[in-house]
Amino acid sequence: MDAKAKKLLDDAGRQTYAEEAGIPVKDQPAALWKLLVLANLLSTRISAKIAVAAARELFAAGGGTPRGMAGLSWQQRVDALGRAHYRRYDEGTSTRLGRMAEIVLDVYGGDLRRLPDKAGRDRSRAAELLEHFPGIGPTGADIFCREAQAVWPWLRPYVDRLALRGADRVGLPGDPGKAGVPGKDVARFTAGLVRVARDKKLADAVARA
């Protein structure tokens, strides 16, 4: 593996954003639902740290499954977001999360493992389907796919624009394969690229490797 790629994984890619939020990296209904919630929360103009904290609060309140999220009242979701200081977007996000849960239940039978078949395991089609969820636009679809490639190998390598910006900042190729990164580490690698895209101090430390 490229020395700089190893430095990136060690300093910025020890965890994906899902793992940071306490979401198990598994191809299971609850884990994929939680990832979708996190992608929704990360899509707004708010810090990743606050979005991760908000996800944890929602899951602790009972929103860790589509049925559980749908069962929370609008105010309960707002309160959970507020405890994580997810402000300004809390009311609209509460509404979108409730609607998103209903769609997962109605269209996917509560199980997002059906999405790959619906998408024909085509990355562009998967992104289109994800954008049908309220609050998930191109950015949210990128976040979901970037993280889901840890358990859905057909997505690999998924390197979105923000990750490419990080690669350029630290002088790494945008293609993980060219940096010698094995498939099992690609999701962590791209998460690390996103972190250095957002953090100049961290990027400088990696770039010096």
C-alpha positions in Angstrom: 0.0 0.0 0.0 1.2 3.5 -0.8 2.8 5.1 2.3 0.6 8.1 2.1 -2.6 6.0 1.8 -1.5 4.1 4.9 -1.0 7.4 6.7 -4.5 8.5 5.6 -6.0 5.3 7.0 -4.1 5.6 10.2 -4.8 9.3 10.9 -8.2 9.9 9.2 -9.7 6.6 8.1 -9.8 4.4 11.2 -13.6 4.5 11.1 -16.2 5.3 8.5 -18.7 7.9 9.5 -21.2 5.1 10.1 -18.9 3.4 12.6 -18.3 6.8 14.3 -22.1 7.0 14.8 -22.2 3.5 16.3 -23.7 1.9 13.2 -22.5 -1.7 12.6 -21.1 -2.2 9.2 -23.4 -5.0 8.2 -25.7 -5.9 5.3 -28.7 -6.0 7.6 -32.0 -4.0 7.6 -31.4 -2.0 10.8 -27.8 -1.1 9.9 -28.8 0.0 6.4 -31.7 2.1 7.8 -29.3 3.8 10.3 -26.9 4.6 7.4 -29.8 6.2 5.5 -30.7 8.3 8.5 -27.0 9.4 8.9 -26.8 10.2 5.2 -29.9 12.4 5.6 -28.4 14.2 8.6 -25.0 14.7 7.0 -26.7 16.3 3.9 -27.4 19.6 5.5 -24.9 22.4 6.1 -24.0 21.3 9.6 -20.8 19.7 11.0 -20.3 16.0 10.7 -19.7 15.8 14.4 -23.2 17.2 15.2 -24.8 15.0 12.5 -23.2 11.9 14.0 -24.4 13.0 17.5 -27.9 13.6 16.2 -28.0 10.1 14.7 -27.0 8.6 18.0 -29.7 10.6 19.8 -32.4 9.5 17.3 -31.4 5.8 17.6 -31.4 6.0 21.4 -34.9 7.5 21.3 -36.1 4.5 19.3 -35.5 5.5 15.7 -33.1 2.8 14.9 -35.5 1.0 12.6 -38.0 2.4 10.1 -40.9 1.3 12.2 -39.3 2.8 15.3 -38.7 6.1 13.5 -42.2 6.2 12.2 -43.5 5.4 15.7 -41.8 8.5 17.2 -43.8 11.6 17.3 -42.7 14.7 15.3 -41.8 16.4 18.6 -39.8 13.4 19.9 -37.7 13.5 16.7 -37.2 17.3 17.1 -36.2 16.9 20.8 -33.7 14.2 19.9 -32.1 16.4 17.2 -32.1 19.3 19.7 -30.2 17.3 22.3 -27.4 17.0 19.7 -27.6 20.7 18.9 -28.8 19.9 15.4 -30.5 23.3 15.2 -32.0 25.4 12.4 -32.8 22.2 10.4 -34.5 20.2 13.2 -38.2 20.8 12.4 -37.9 20.1 8.6 -35.6 17.2 9.3 -38.0 15.7 11.7 -40.7 15.7 9.0 -38.4 14.3 6.4 -37.2 11.5 8.7 -40.8 10.4 9.4 -41.7 10.4 5.7 -38.5 8.6 4.9 -39.4 5.8 7.3 -42.8 5.5 5.7 -41.3 5.1 2.3 -38.9 2.4 3.5 -41.7 0.5 5.1 -44.1 0.9 2.1 -41.7 0.5 -0.9 -39.0 -1.7 0.6 -41.0 -3.7 3.2 -38.7 -2.1 5.8 -35.6 -3.7 4.3 -33.1 -1.7 2.2 -31.4 -4.9 1.2 -34.0 -4.8 -1.6 -32.4 -1.7 -3.1 -29.6 -3.4 -4.9 -32.0 -5.6 -6.8 -34.3 -2.6 -7.6 -31.2 -0.8 -8.9 -30.0 -3.7 -10.9 -26.7 -3.2 -9.0 -26.1 -0.2 -11.1 -24.5 2.7 -9.1 -26.3 5.5 -11.1 -29.7 3.8 -10.7 -29.0 3.3 -7.0 -28.3 7.0 -6.6 -31.6 7.8 -8.4 -33.6 5.5 -6.1 -31.9 7.1 -3.0 -32.8 10.6 -4.2 -36.5 9.6 -4.0 -36.2 9.8 -0.2 -37.1 13.3 1.3 -33.9 15.0 2.4 -31.6 12.8 0.2 -30.3 14.6 -2.8 -27.1 14.0 -4.8 -25.0 14.7 -1.7 -26.9 12.3 0.5 -26.9 9.6 -2.2 -23.1 10.0 -2.4 -22.7 9.7 1.4 -24.9 6.6 1.5 -23.1 4.9 -1.4 -19.7 5.9 -0.2 -20.4 4.2 3.2 -22.4 1.3 1.9 -19.6 0.1 -0.3 -18.2 -1.4 2.9 -20.9 -4.1 2.7 -22.0 -3.8 -1.0 -19.0 -4.7 -3.1 -20.8 -3.9 -6.3 -20.6 -0.2 -5.4 -16.8 -0.2 -5.2 -14.9 1.9 -5.7 -17.3 4.8 -4.9 -15.3 8.0 -4.7 -17.5 11.1 -4.7 -16.6 14.7 -5.4 -15.8 15.5 -1.8 -13.5 12.5 -1.5 -11.8 13.4 -4.7 -11.2 16.9 -3.4 -9.5 15.3 -0.3 -7.4 13.1 -2.6 -6.2 16.1 -4.5 -5.4 18.0 -1.3 -3.1 15.3 0.0 -1.7 14.2 -3.3 -3.3 10.8 -3.5 -4.9 9.2 -6.5 -8.7 9.3 -6.5 -8.7 5.6 -7.4 -8.1 3.5 -4.2 -6.7 0.7 -6.3 -3.9 2.9 -7.6 -3.0 3.7 -4.0 -2.9 -0.1 -3.2 -5.9 0.1 -0.9 -7.6 -3.4 -0.7 -11.4 -3.6 -1.2 -12.1 -4.2 2.4 -10.6 -0.8 3.3 -12.0 1.3 0.5 -14.9 2.7 2.6 -12.5 3.8 5.4 -10.1 5.2 2.8 -12.9 7.4 1.2 -14.1 8.5 4.6 -10.5 9.6 5.4 -10.4 11.5 2.1 -13.6 13.3 3.1 -12.1 14.2 6.5 -9.0 15.7 5.0 -11.1 17.6 2.5 -12.8 19.2 5.5 -9.8 19.6 7.8 -6.7 21.4 6.4 -4.6 20.6 9.5 -5.3 16.9 9.2 -4.7 17.1 5.4 -1.3 18.8 6.0 -0.2 16.0 8.4 -1.2 13.3 5.8 0.4 15.2 2.9 3.8 15.2 4.7 3.9 11.4 4.8 
